[in-house]
Amino acid sequence: MKMFLVVYADYFDERITRELKQAGYKSYMKLHDATGENESSEARLGTFRAPGRNKSLFMAVPDEEIPRLIDIVRRLKEENPAGGFRAVTWMLEECNL
């Protein structure tokens, strides 16, 4: 199992949520009002000089789902190069509670 994290400009929230739901994904967690910058988009720091914020969407998924999720994010990034889309994954171990 892996954790899939995608960070994007907050104004893309409805679009990415809709794309993921249409692809059949129902479980996720979002963190709102994230700030930061990367080399492929404008800084979103929530300040006068760098307005805007990001959202972070986390999904715990089986390993084999990662390429499909990356394809969704890649397509959105190609359509919206300034959207600040970034995706990362890491190994995840589920706890038995």
MOHU-V932983 format. One record per residue. N is the residue number from 1. RES is the residue in three letters. OMEGA is omega in whole degrees, 0 to 359 (none if undefined). Layout:
# MOHU-V932983
((N;RES;OMEGA) (N;RES;OMEGA))
This chain:
# MOHU-V932983
((1;MET;179) (2;LYS;171) (3;MET;176) (4;PHE;179) (5;LEU;173) (6;VAL;178) (7;VAL;185) (8;TYR;177) (9;ALA;186) (10;ASP;180) (11;TYR;175) (12;PHE;186) (13;ASP;180) (14;GLU;183) (15;ARG;182) (16;ILE;177) (17;THR;179) (18;ARG;180) (19;GLU;181) (20;LEU;179) (21;LYS;178) (22;GLN;178) (23;ALA;176) (24;GLY;179) (25;TYR;183) (26;LYS;185) (27;SER;178) (28;TYR;174) (29;MET;179) (30;LYS;170) (31;LEU;183) (32;HIS;174) (33;ASP;174) (34;ALA;178) (35;THR;178) (36;GLY;179) (37;GLU;174) (38;ASN;188) (39;GLU;185) (40;SER;178) (41;SER;179) (42;GLU;176) (43;ALA;175) (44;ARG;186) (45;LEU;180) (46;GLY;181) (47;THR;178) (48;PHE;182) (49;ARG;179) (50;ALA;184) (51;PRO;177) (52;GLY;179) (53;ARG;177) (54;ASN;168) (55;LYS;177) (56;SER;181) (57;LEU;182) (58;PHE;176) (59;MET;173) (60;ALA;186) (61;VAL;173) (62;PRO;182) (63;ASP;185) (64;GLU;178) (65;GLU;185) (66;ILE;180) (67;PRO;178) (68;ARG;178) (69;LEU;178) (70;ILE;178) (71;ASP;179) (72;ILE;182) (73;VAL;178) (74;ARG;179) (75;ARG;178) (76;LEU;179) (77;LYS;178) (78;GLU;179) (79;GLU;185) (80;ASN;186) (81;PRO;181) (82;ALA;184) (83;GLY;176) (84;GLY;183) (85;PHE;175) (86;ARG;179) (87;ALA;175) (88;VAL;175) (89;THR;171) (90;TRP;181) (91;MET;184) (92;LEU;175) (93;GLU;182) (94;GLU;179) (95;CYS;175) (96;ASN;182) (97;LEU;none))
